[in-house]
Structures are given as C-alpha cells and as structure tokens.
Amino acid sequence: MNLQRRSLGLFSAALLLLCACAGPEPRTQAQRTPIVFVHGNGDSAALWQSTIWRFESNGWPTDRLHPIDMPYPLARDADNKAQAGRSSTQEHMAFLQGEVQAVLRRTGASQVILVGNSRGGNAIRNFICNGGGAAVVSHAVLGGTPNHGVQAIPGLNEANEFSGTGPFLQQLNAPKNAQGDEVCGPTRWMTIRSDNNDKFAQPDGLWLGMKGRPTMVGFEGPELKGATNVVIPKIDHRETSYSQAAFEATYRFITGQAPSSRVVRQTEVVLNGKLVGLGLDPMDAGSGNFVNNLPLRGARMEVFATDPASGQRRGPAVHVQTTGADGQWGPFRGRGDTTYEFVIQAAGYATTHIYRSPLPRSSQWLNMRPERANDADRAAQAVLSFTRPRGYFDPGRDAMSLDGQSSLPGVPPGAGVASSRLRLKDSSQRSVGASFNAEKIVGLTWPMAQGHTTVLELTD
C-alpha cells in the first residue's frame, strides 16, 4: 500500500494507519520471523545494539535478531572500479544474500525481515529486486536510505552508488508496474525519513562539500513510490534507524502492534563483541586508516569497573583477554548498573580507553575499535573523543556538554557530525565529563606521550 507523504502533525495518525494495515503479530516467540539488520556506509553491526535491546524487551528472541558486519563497509568511489578496502554494490548484495541464507538455515524459518540504515537499504533493495530476495523477505524497512541519491546532478560522479542519476539507482527506481511503483516483489516495504534534518537528503550540497549548489534531491529523497513512507520530525540520518521513534514505527509496521518503549533491564549482563581495526589489513598500520569490520587478532582487552562520578577504577581488572582469530574479546559477565572502562592494546594503535554508561542488557555485538594517533594528536598532552555512533550532534536540537562546555569542538550547526575531539595541554590525569540529553559519561584523561587516548562513547 502506498501512503503519501505526511506532514509533521500527521505522524501519530500515520502510525495508527500502520497498525491498521499491518498483518497480525506472531502468536509465540518461536514463530517470530528472524530480523536481519544491515548497517550503513562505514558502520558496523554494533550500531544496532539499542534496537536489538528494544526488540528483545518486546518479546523477540535474541537468536532471531541478527545484525551483519560487512567486512569492508565503505562504498567504492566508482561502483564499476575496484578499490582496495571498499565494496561494490554487487559484493554488498552477495554478502547480505549469504547472511540471509545462513539465518534461514540456522532458524528453520522460511522468511526474514530486513531492516537497513542508509547504504544498508541499497543492499536490501538490490537483494530483493535483483538477487532472489523477494521469495524470502516478508518486510523491508529502510531508514534514511538515499533511494534517489545524495545528489542527482546529471553528469556528476554518476558511477557512484549514491548518484541519483547513476545506473545503480536508476535501475532500482525504474517503475515496476503501471502505477509507477519503485518497489518490487510481494515484500512489504516501509521507508523512514526525517522531515528536514537528514544530512544526505538536502536540497543544498552543504554536507557534500558543495555549499550553495542544488543537489536536485529534496527532503523526500528517501521515500519510495509503492512503499509506506513515514516522516519523523527532527531525527537525523542515523536516527532514521537507531532511535526509539524509528523502532516504534518499525515494530508497528511489522507486527500491527504498539511496542513497549521501555528497555527491560537485566541485573547481570553478558557482554561480548569483536575488536576491529583500520585499513586494508587491521594488523598493518601502513595499510590505511579507513574503517573495516575485520577481526583484530592478538589484541589485549582489559575491563575495569569505574566510579560513575569520577571515572576512577574500582579495583583491578574484572576481565582480561587476548583476542584470537575471530577477534572476540569476551564473553564478560558484568552488571547492568555498573559503568565500565574498556582498554584495548594492539600493535600499531594507541592504547584506547573507552568509557561507557551502564549497559542495561546483555549484548554479543559490542564491537570496538582502537584509535590511531595522528600528528595533531601527538602534539597534545592528552586526547579525548566524545562519540555518538547511533546519531549526530545537533547544537540546535540537543542539550550536550563536554568538559564543562556546551559548545563541542568541531561540531558545526546542523546534524552532521557524530564526534568531537579535545586535545588538552594539561599533562595531569583528571576526570572529564560529557553529556547528551539524558545520558552522561565520565572518564579519565591518559597521557598521549605514552601512547594513550580516551573515548567517551554514547549508547543513545
């Protein structure tokens, strides 16, 4: 069914319509259709962590929630030209196809639900329309996918996957029936977009390095004719998939039911994930600094319980492990009401101290990446990064602070930057606090002269 674009005031009504048109919710947990989550360009399975907690808290079995990790998650500059450390649309689709087949074999299910953010939606569309996925995908949910490109300027980089006038999107968007629908197969489709706050759905090329040049793409660029198209006010590009509001829209679309908005907390949690690196080969510091999702072998992980008010350690390490060929740093049994410091040591990387607010539920997708120091970092006494992987910092929308300052370094107006970096001249170790709306994190500075760096990572 094709629901037309909604104004901001109609968002609640849109969700009611979704409830009315969706099919019945499965009767038992065992019958719930497996969900495969597909991350965006340069991202990882770890970004679905909060979404998975929300599905679990609404009765979805953990073993039927599967986020994938594309080994080289960055798109090629030109899709038709090989590029080291980057993946083509065909490679992306083939990887997703293999993951779906593995989930079907493991669960015995006949179908899956696909939920993708940004570039992940490109792979989903390609798989369903061109890779045989229509037979095994019941629902497809695309959050912030640039379905009509991040720009659609004729002749501009049309070999790129994100060109609205390029061959990849042109064939996906070709009308599939007399009504001109852009979706294919019996699969039920939904898109989620922002009203006007998605950096990759803008009429001006500011976030593409083309300020003042029309992109020929509007705020409605992520919508698809023939899909249920939902608009959520003020959300940014990543929040089209990873926010509470996006989860609620997704859950209603899949089940026809309103979800509980509360994440059910666990007293004891089991945490695990993969340590990943940078470059073509994560073990080779000379192979580049672009992201990958390949396991970082032989890295040492230490976990410390900390005082949430100061970041100071509360005793010796509560978990120590050296990663093997799979890069897994756990499992670690901890508590859902405790703040932890995760310390990663690996050849070719800075010793990276990652501070997190309490993790309310178990997760096997707590992937982490140590940092490499650049020349500007080495000139400082201490370096601290404040990161928000599941969304962007928006000074006009969010209440946030870093080290007592409400203006975050390197964060311009608009929702377009997901990290802020402090380079400190003070060599003495001290506590540094950061906050984003209701979430707060406190960590310690560490000496860059000894090869250490600090990361305060938000869960929200």
C-alpha positions as CSV (number, residue, x, y, z in Angstrom):
1,M,0.0,0.0,0.0
2,N,1.3,3.4,-0.8
3,L,0.7,6.1,1.8
4,Q,1.5,9.6,0.7
5,R,4.0,11.9,2.4
6,R,2.9,13.0,5.9
7,S,3.2,16.5,7.4
8,L,4.7,16.7,10.9
9,G,1.3,16.9,12.5
10,L,0.2,13.7,10.9
11,F,2.9,11.5,12.3
12,S,0.7,10.0,15.0
13,A,-2.0,9.3,12.5
14,A,0.5,7.6,10.2
15,L,1.4,5.2,13.0
16,L,-2.2,4.4,13.6
17,L,-2.6,3.6,9.9
18,L,0.4,1.4,10.0
19,C,-1.2,-0.5,12.9
20,A,-4.4,-1.0,10.9
21,C,-2.7,-2.2,7.7
22,A,0.0,-4.5,9.1
23,G,-0.6,-8.2,9.4
24,P,-1.2,-10.0,12.7
25,E,1.6,-10.4,15.3
26,P,3.0,-13.9,15.5
27,R,1.4,-15.8,18.3
28,T,4.5,-17.2,20.0
29,Q,8.1,-16.2,20.3
30,A,9.2,-19.3,18.3
31,Q,7.1,-18.1,15.4
32,R,8.6,-14.7,15.2
33,T,10.2,-14.0,11.9
34,P,14.0,-13.6,12.1
35,I,15.2,-10.0,11.5
36,V,18.4,-9.3,9.7
37,F,19.8,-5.8,10.3
38,V,22.0,-4.1,7.7
39,H,24.2,-1.2,8.8
40,G,25.2,1.8,6.7
41,N,28.2,3.1,4.9
42,G,31.4,2.7,7.0
43,D,29.4,1.4,10.0
44,S,29.1,-2.0,11.8
45,A,26.7,-4.4,13.5
46,A,27.3,-2.6,16.8
47,L,25.1,0.3,15.9
48,W,22.0,-2.0,16.2
49,Q,22.7,-2.7,19.8
50,S,20.0,-0.5,21.3
51,T,17.5,-1.6,18.6
52,I,18.1,-5.2,19.5
53,W,17.5,-4.5,23.2
54,R,14.2,-2.9,22.2
55,F,13.1,-5.9,20.2
56,E,14.2,-8.3,23.0
57,S,12.3,-6.2,25.5
58,N,9.2,-6.7,23.3
59,G,9.5,-10.5,23.2
60,W,11.7,-11.1,20.2
61,P,14.1,-14.0,20.8
62,T,17.7,-12.9,20.8
63,D,18.6,-15.8,18.4
64,R,16.2,-14.3,15.8
65,L,17.9,-10.9,15.8
66,H,21.0,-10.9,13.5
67,P,23.0,-7.7,12.6
68,I,25.5,-8.3,9.9
69,D,29.1,-7.0,9.7
70,M,30.1,-6.1,6.1
71,P,33.9,-6.8,6.1
72,Y,34.7,-3.6,4.1
73,P,31.7,-1.4,4.7
74,L,32.7,1.7,2.7
75,A,31.3,2.1,-0.8
76,R,33.6,2.5,-3.8
77,D,34.1,6.0,-5.2
78,A,33.0,4.5,-8.5
79,D,31.0,1.3,-8.3
80,N,32.4,-0.1,-11.5
81,K,36.0,0.2,-10.5
82,A,37.8,-2.0,-8.0
83,Q,39.1,0.0,-4.9
84,A,41.2,-1.5,-2.1
85,G,39.3,-1.8,1.2
86,R,35.9,-0.8,-0.3
87,S,33.0,-2.8,-1.5
88,S,30.8,-2.7,-4.6
89,T,27.0,-2.9,-4.7
90,Q,27.3,-6.5,-6.1
91,E,29.7,-7.5,-3.2
92,H,27.4,-5.9,-0.7
93,M,24.4,-7.7,-2.1
94,A,26.2,-11.1,-2.2
95,F,27.3,-10.7,1.4
96,L,23.8,-9.9,2.5
97,Q,22.5,-12.8,0.5
98,G,24.9,-15.2,2.2
99,E,23.9,-13.9,5.7
100,V,20.2,-14.3,5.0
101,Q,20.7,-17.8,3.8
102,A,22.7,-18.6,6.9
103,V,19.9,-17.2,9.2
104,L,17.3,-19.2,7.3
105,R,19.3,-22.4,7.8
106,R,20.0,-21.8,11.4
107,T,16.5,-20.9,12.4
108,G,14.5,-23.1,10.1
109,A,12.4,-20.1,9.1
110,S,11.1,-19.7,5.6
111,Q,11.4,-15.9,5.5
112,V,13.2,-13.0,7.1
113,I,12.6,-9.3,7.8
114,L,15.3,-6.9,6.6
115,V,15.9,-3.6,8.4
116,G,18.6,-1.4,6.9
117,N,20.1,2.1,7.5
118,S,21.4,4.3,4.7
119,R,23.6,2.2,2.4
120,G,22.2,-0.9,4.0
121,G,19.0,-0.1,2.3
122,N,20.7,-0.1,-1.1
123,A,21.9,-3.7,-0.4
124,I,18.4,-4.7,0.7
125,R,16.7,-3.3,-2.4
126,N,19.4,-4.9,-4.7
127,F,18.9,-8.3,-3.0
128,I,15.1,-8.3,-3.1
129,C,14.9,-6.9,-6.7
130,N,17.9,-8.5,-8.3
131,G,19.2,-11.2,-6.1
132,G,16.2,-13.5,-5.5
133,G,15.4,-12.0,-2.1
134,A,11.7,-11.4,-3.0
135,A,11.0,-15.0,-2.3
136,V,12.3,-15.0,1.3
137,V,11.8,-11.4,2.6
138,S,8.4,-10.6,4.1
139,H,9.1,-7.0,5.1
140,A,11.8,-4.5,4.2
141,V,12.4,-1.3,6.4
142,L,14.8,1.3,5.0
143,G,15.9,4.1,7.3
144,G,17.4,7.2,5.7
145,T,18.4,5.2,2.6
146,P,19.3,7.7,-0.2
147,N,16.9,6.0,-2.6
148,H,17.1,8.8,-5.0
149,G,20.7,9.7,-4.3
150,V,22.5,12.1,-2.1
151,Q,22.7,14.2,-5.3
152,A,21.1,13.8,-8.7
153,I,23.0,16.2,-10.8
154,P,23.3,14.8,-14.3
155,G,26.9,14.0,-15.2
156,L,28.3,14.4,-11.6
157,N,30.0,11.2,-10.5
158,E,27.3,9.0,-11.9
159,A,29.4,5.8,-11.4
160,N,29.0,6.3,-7.6
161,E,26.4,4.2,-5.8
162,F,24.8,7.3,-4.3
163,S,24.2,9.2,-7.5
164,G,20.5,9.6,-8.2
165,T,21.2,9.8,-12.0
166,G,23.7,6.9,-12.0
167,P,22.9,3.4,-13.3
168,F,22.7,1.6,-9.9
169,L,19.8,3.8,-8.6
170,Q,18.2,4.3,-12.0
171,Q,17.6,0.6,-12.4
172,L,16.4,0.2,-8.9
173,N,14.0,3.1,-9.3
174,A,12.6,2.2,-12.7
175,P,8.8,1.7,-12.5
176,K,7.8,-1.8,-11.6
177,N,4.2,-1.6,-12.7
178,A,1.6,0.6,-14.4
179,Q,1.3,2.7,-11.2
180,G,4.9,3.6,-11.4
181,D,5.9,1.8,-8.1
182,E,9.6,1.8,-7.3
183,V,9.4,-1.3,-5.0
184,C,9.4,-4.9,-6.2
185,G,8.0,-8.3,-5.3
186,P,5.4,-9.3,-2.7
187,T,7.7,-7.9,0.0
188,R,6.0,-5.2,2.1
189,W,8.1,-2.0,2.1
190,M,8.5,0.9,4.5
191,T,10.8,3.9,4.4
192,I,11.6,6.2,7.4
193,R,12.9,9.7,6.8
194,S,13.4,12.9,8.7
195,D,11.3,15.9,7.9
196,N,14.3,18.1,7.0
197,N,17.2,17.1,9.3
198,D,18.9,14.2,7.3
199,K,22.3,15.4,6.1
200,F,22.0,13.2,3.0
201,A,18.6,14.3,1.9
202,Q,19.1,18.0,1.5
203,P,18.3,20.3,-1.4
204,D,21.7,22.1,-0.8
205,G,25.0,20.4,-1.1
206,L,26.5,21.7,2.1
207,W,27.2,18.3,3.7
208,L,28.6,17.0,0.4
209,G,31.2,19.8,0.2
210,M,29.1,21.7,-2.4
211,K,27.6,24.5,-0.3
212,G,25.1,26.6,-2.3
213,R,24.8,24.1,-5.1
214,P,21.4,22.4,-5.6
215,T,21.6,18.6,-5.2
216,M,18.4,18.0,-7.2
217,V,17.3,15.9,-4.2
218,G,14.9,17.0,-1.6
219,F,14.0,16.1,1.9
220,E,11.7,13.4,0.5
221,G,14.6,11.7,-1.3
222,P,14.5,8.5,0.9
223,E,10.8,7.8,0.1
224,L,9.8,5.2,-2.5
225,K,6.6,5.1,-4.5
226,G,4.7,2.0,-3.5
227,A,6.1,1.9,0.0
228,T,4.7,3.0,3.3
229,N,6.6,6.3,3.8
230,V,6.9,7.6,7.3
231,V,8.2,11.0,8.3
232,I,9.6,11.6,11.8
233,P,10.3,15.2,12.9
234,K,13.8,16.4,13.7
235,I,15.5,13.0,13.5
236,D,18.9,12.9,11.8
237,H,20.3,10.5,9.3
238,R,21.3,7.7,11.7
239,E,18.3,8.2,13.9
240,T,16.1,7.1,11.0
241,S,17.0,3.6,12.1
242,Y,18.6,3.7,15.5
243,S,16.3,5.9,17.5
244,Q,13.3,5.0,19.7
245,A,10.9,6.6,17.3
246,A,12.3,4.6,14.4
247,F,12.0,1.4,16.4
248,E,8.4,2.2,17.3
249,A,7.5,2.8,13.6
250,T,9.3,-0.4,12.5
251,Y,7.7,-2.6,15.2
252,R,4.2,-1.3,14.3
253,F,4.8,-1.9,10.6
254,I,6.0,-5.5,11.2
255,T,3.5,-6.6,13.9
256,G,0.5,-4.3,13.8
257,Q,1.0,-3.7,17.5
258,A,2.3,-0.8,19.6
259,P,5.6,-1.8,21.3
260,S,6.6,-1.1,24.9
261,S,9.0,1.8,24.8
262,R,10.9,0.5,27.9
263,V,14.1,-1.5,27.6
264,V,13.8,-4.2,30.2
265,R,17.0,-4.0,32.3
266,Q,19.0,-7.1,33.4
267,T,20.8,-7.1,36.7
268,E,23.6,-9.4,35.3
269,V,24.7,-8.9,31.7
270,V,26.9,-11.0,29.4
271,L,28.9,-8.8,27.1
272,N,30.9,-9.7,24.0
273,G,31.9,-8.4,20.6
274,K,34.6,-8.1,18.1
275,L,37.7,-5.9,18.2
276,V,38.1,-4.5,14.7
277,G,40.8,-2.2,13.2
278,L,41.6,0.1,10.4
279,G,43.0,-0.2,6.9
280,L,43.1,-2.9,4.3
281,D,44.8,-5.1,6.9
282,P,43.9,-4.3,10.5
283,M,47.3,-5.8,11.6
284,D,49.3,-3.5,9.3
285,A,49.5,0.2,10.3
286,G,50.7,1.1,6.9
287,S,47.6,-0.3,5.1
288,G,45.5,2.8,5.7
289,N,43.2,4.4,8.3
290,F,39.8,3.7,6.7
291,V,37.4,1.5,8.7
292,N,36.8,-2.2,8.3
293,N,35.0,-4.9,10.2
294,L,37.7,-7.5,10.2
295,P,38.8,-9.1,13.4
296,L,41.8,-7.6,15.2
297,R,43.9,-10.6,16.3
298,G,46.2,-10.6,19.2
299,A,44.8,-7.5,20.8
300,R,44.5,-7.3,24.6
301,M,41.3,-6.2,26.2
302,E,41.0,-5.2,29.9
303,V,37.7,-4.2,31.5
304,F,37.5,-2.2,34.7
305,A,34.5,-1.2,36.8
306,T,34.6,2.5,37.4
307,D,33.1,5.2,39.7
308,P,30.4,6.8,37.5
309,A,31.1,10.3,39.1
310,S,34.9,10.3,38.6
311,G,35.8,7.6,36.1
312,Q,38.3,6.2,38.6
313,R,38.8,2.5,38.6
314,R,37.2,0.5,41.4
315,G,39.9,-2.1,41.8
316,P,41.8,-4.4,39.4
317,A,40.6,-5.5,36.0
318,V,37.4,-7.6,36.1
319,H,38.1,-9.2,32.7
320,V,41.3,-9.7,30.7
321,Q,41.5,-11.4,27.3
322,T,43.7,-11.5,24.3
323,T,41.8,-11.9,21.0
324,G,42.1,-14.9,18.8
325,A,41.5,-15.2,15.0
326,D,37.8,-14.3,15.5
327,G,38.6,-11.0,17.3
328,Q,36.2,-11.8,20.1
329,W,37.1,-10.0,23.4
330,G,34.6,-11.8,25.7
331,P,32.3,-13.1,27.0
332,F,32.5,-11.0,30.1
333,R,29.9,-11.3,32.9
334,G,29.1,-8.0,34.4
335,R,26.3,-5.9,35.9
336,G,23.8,-3.8,34.1
337,D,24.0,-1.0,36.7
338,T,27.8,-0.5,36.5
339,T,29.9,1.8,34.4
340,Y,33.0,0.2,32.7
341,E,36.2,1.2,31.1
342,F,37.3,-0.9,28.2
343,V,41.0,-0.8,27.5
344,I,42.3,-2.0,24.1
345,Q,46.0,-2.5,23.4
346,A,47.1,-3.6,19.9
347,A,50.2,-3.2,17.8
348,G,50.0,-0.1,15.6
349,Y,47.2,1.5,17.6
350,A,47.1,3.9,20.6
351,T,46.1,2.3,23.9
352,T,42.4,3.2,23.8
353,H,40.4,3.7,26.9
354,I,36.7,3.5,26.1
355,Y,34.2,4.7,28.8
356,R,30.5,3.8,28.6
357,S,27.5,4.5,30.7
358,P,25.9,1.3,32.2
359,L,24.8,-1.2,29.6
360,P,21.3,-2.3,30.6
361,R,21.2,-5.7,28.8
362,S,23.5,-8.4,27.5
363,S,25.0,-8.0,24.0
364,Q,27.2,-10.0,21.8
365,W,27.5,-7.1,19.4
366,L,29.7,-4.8,21.5
367,N,32.2,-4.3,18.7
368,M,35.0,-1.8,19.5
369,R,37.9,-0.3,17.5
370,P,41.1,1.2,19.0
371,E,42.3,4.5,17.6
372,R,45.4,5.6,15.8
373,A,47.1,8.9,16.8
374,N,47.8,11.5,14.1
375,D,50.3,14.3,14.2
376,A,47.9,16.8,15.8
377,D,47.1,14.2,18.5
378,R,50.8,13.6,19.2
379,A,51.4,17.3,19.8
380,A,48.9,17.3,22.7
381,Q,49.4,16.1,26.3
382,A,46.1,14.2,26.2
383,V,43.4,13.4,23.6
384,L,39.8,12.7,24.2
385,S,37.0,11.9,21.8
386,F,33.3,12.1,22.5
387,T,31.3,10.0,20.1
388,R,27.7,9.2,19.3
389,P,27.6,6.3,16.9
390,R,23.8,6.0,16.6
391,G,23.1,9.6,15.8
392,Y,24.7,13.0,15.2
393,F,25.2,16.0,17.5
394,D,22.8,18.8,16.6
395,P,23.6,22.1,18.6
396,G,20.2,23.5,17.7
397,R,18.3,20.4,18.9
398,D,20.3,18.7,21.7
399,A,21.4,19.6,25.2
400,M,25.0,18.5,25.4
401,S,28.3,19.3,27.0
402,L,32.0,18.2,27.1
403,D,34.4,19.1,29.8
404,G,32.0,21.7,31.1
405,Q,31.5,23.4,27.8
406,S,28.1,23.4,25.9
407,S,29.8,24.1,22.6
408,L,31.5,20.9,21.4
409,P,34.8,21.4,19.5
410,G,34.4,20.6,15.8
411,V,30.6,20.4,15.9
412,P,29.0,22.9,13.5
413,P,25.3,23.8,13.3
414,G,23.1,21.1,12.0
415,A,23.0,17.3,12.5
416,G,26.1,16.3,10.5
417,V,28.9,15.3,13.0
418,A,29.0,12.3,15.3
419,S,32.1,13.0,17.2
420,S,34.0,15.8,19.0
421,R,37.7,15.8,19.9
422,L,39.6,17.6,22.7
423,R,43.3,18.0,22.6
424,L,44.5,19.0,26.0
425,K,47.7,20.8,27.1
426,D,47.5,19.6,30.7
427,S,49.6,16.5,31.4
428,S,48.0,15.7,34.8
429,Q,45.4,13.0,34.8
430,R,41.9,14.2,35.6
431,S,38.2,13.4,35.2
432,V,36.3,14.6,32.1
433,G,32.6,14.5,31.9
434,A,30.3,14.5,28.8
435,S,26.5,14.6,28.5
436,F,24.0,14.2,25.7
437,N,20.4,14.9,26.7
438,A,19.8,12.4,29.5
439,E,22.9,10.3,29.1
440,K,26.1,11.1,31.0
441,I,29.6,9.6,30.8
442,V,32.7,10.4,32.9
443,G,36.2,9.1,32.0
444,L,39.8,9.9,32.7
445,T,42.4,11.6,30.6
446,W,45.5,9.5,29.8
447,P,49.0,10.6,28.6
448,M,49.4,10.8,24.8
449,A,53.2,10.8,25.3
450,Q,52.8,7.2,26.4
451,G,50.5,6.3,23.5
452,H,47.2,6.5,25.3
453,T,43.9,8.1,24.2
454,T,40.4,8.4,25.7
455,V,36.9,7.8,24.1
456,L,33.6,8.6,25.8
457,E,31.0,6.6,23.8
458,L,27.3,7.3,24.0
459,T,24.7,4.5,23.9
460,D,21.8,6.8,22.9
